[in-house]
Amino acid sequence: MTGFEVVQVRYGERVTRKSAVLHEYASYGQPDGDLQMDYNFWVLRDGSRIVLLDTGYDITERDWLGEQPVISTPDALRLLDVDPLDVSTVVTSHFHYDHIGHLGLFANAEVVSGVAEHEYWFGKWHRGELDGEFATAGHLEAVWRAEKEGRLRLVTKETEVAPGLTVIPVGGHSPGELLTIVESRSGPLVMAADAAHFYEQIENEWPFFAFTDLDEMRRALALINRLSAERNATVIPGHDGRVRDRFPALGGPAAAVATVLG
């Protein structure tokens, strides 16, 4: 088979309500209900090449929104037989705490991020404006180290960052939010990350409650559906627990936390 093996790793979870996380949900006239919210990162392997999409964070170090730990990123990587120093590329969908908390583990990797994301969060950091935000100085330091070491690649447009791996800046949830298009063993995948947390957002193009630009978020949701149609691609929402119902578990010791997407 050609293409990446794509594995989703669930490192944390919580249960939320549709009305709590979908913008102006009451206006849709739909009944409320629970949503299983998984916290994930993704491991992409193609022969000896290993790429990560996001890195998770240490849930035990701080209670943000009531997340419950499932497994730590280092422990999950050991189950998958992945040495962080062997990872060639880390794509950061954006700089929120739950997506770059373990970035410092990947000391040899090229880090791919959006220019707008870097400018926005580093501007806040330098101005001392991170209190109450979803990004921390400690996590941003790992981005800064990658930049200092010449490992940070900032993108402004659709960019193929490696064979079979393309990122598209869309903004919305965060200013430099990236979609990632992966050529997997079973076909193209649109890895939405936080451009679309849940299937409801993809199916109805409903925005998430947290955004920096609502119009950008709406355009990103429309783009996700257009890419899916044009490229015959499967869309993977970033936090929806039902992904695990639609795809098989990885065999072996990681079965409880790892799901094979392609």
C-alpha positions, -999 to 999 in steps of 0.1 A, spaced: 0 0 0 11 36 -6 4 66 15 6 72 52 -7 50 79 -28 75 100 -34 67 136 -55 89 160 -44 88 196 -69 97 223 -50 111 252 -79 127 271 -117 131 271 -146 149 286 -184 150 281 -199 183 271 -233 196 257 -241 207 222 -254 240 236 -221 246 254 -198 242 224 -218 251 193 -222 288 186 -258 300 191 -270 264 192 -304 274 205 -312 292 172 -311 259 152 -342 246 170 -326 213 177 -327 193 209 -297 195 232 -276 165 240 -243 152 252 -212 151 231 -182 129 238 -152 152 234 -120 134 228 -86 150 230 -64 137 202 -31 139 184 -23 120 152 7 99 141 14 95 104 39 69 93 51 61 58 80 37 59 107 52 81 91 87 79 71 97 110 50 129 112 29 141 140 -2 163 138 -3 181 171 11 167 203 -14 168 231 -6 182 266 -1 171 301 -37 171 315 -25 165 350 -6 198 352 -36 220 350 -74 218 349 -86 238 319 -121 226 311 -124 194 331 -105 171 308 -98 136 321 -65 120 312 -65 87 292 -28 84 285 2 107 284 17 115 251 51 99 260 34 67 271 12 66 240 43 70 218 60 42 236 30 19 229 33 29 192 70 23 192 77 59 182 108 76 195 101 114 196 136 121 183 128 101 152 98 123 143 107 143 112 78 168 111 53 181 136 24 200 120 8 223 146 -28 229 137 -27 259 161 -11 270 193 -38 262 219 -27 244 250 -42 210 241 -24 209 207 12 219 214 18 210 250 44 183 243 60 200 213 94 202 231 97 164 230 104 165 192 137 181 192 148 170 157 115 177 140 106 205 116 77 224 131 50 236 106 28 264 117 7 292 102 23 327 100 -9 343 114 -8 319 144 28 328 152 22 365 148 -10 365 170 2 344 199 38 357 200 25 392 199 3 385 229 32 367 247 55 397 242 29 421 254 21 400 285 -15 393 273 -17 355 277 -37 355 310 -71 339 304 -61 327 269 -59 292 255 -21 294 249 7 295 275 41 310 275 56 276 285 41 260 254 51 288 231 87 285 243 89 252 224 79 270 192 105 297 199 132 270 204 123 255 170 125 289 154 158 297 171 172 263 158 160 269 123 133 241 125 102 263 123 85 265 89 58 292 87 32 290 59 8 316 45 -10 295 18 -17 260 7 17 243 10 29 207 4 52 203 34 61 167 25 51 142 -1 15 133 5 11 160 32 -4 194 25 -15 222 49 -40 250 43 -43 280 66 -80 288 73 -81 307 106 -114 311 123 -110 292 156 -75 306 159 -59 331 135 -35 306 119 -56 274 122 -44 248 96 -62 221 78 -40 191 69 -47 170 38 -31 135 41 -27 109 14 -34 79 35 -33 42 26 -71 42 22 -74 75 4 -72 113 11 -81 125 46 -90 161 56 -77 164 91 -98 192 104 -83 196 139 -102 225 155 -115 239 122 -143 214 129 -144 198 163 -175 177 157 -195 160 129 -224 184 135 -202 212 124 -192 195 91 -227 183 83 -244 216 91 -215 241 89 -222 252 124 -194 272 141 -178 263 174 -183 286 203 -146 297 205 -133 317 176 -112 347 168 -130 354 135 -165 340 130 -166 347 92 -133 329 88 -147 299 108 -177 297 85 -156 299 54 -133 271 68 -163 248 73 -175 255 38 -139 248 25 -138 215 44 -169 203 26 -157 215 -7 -124 197 -3 -142 166 7 -163 167 -24 -136 177 -49 -110 153 -36 -133 124 -26 -117 128 9 -129 117 43 -131 145 69 -119 138 104 -132 162 130 -107 170 157 -125 162 189 -155 140 181 -156 108 201 -177 91 174 -146 89 152 -137 58 172 -171 43 163 -164 47 126 -129 35 123 -111 4 137 -89 3 167 -52 -3 161 -42 -39 170 -18 -47 198 -12 -29 232 -23 5 219 -58 -7 209 -76 11 238 -63 46 228 -53 43 191 -77 43 161 -66 36 125 -80 63 101 -61 52 70 
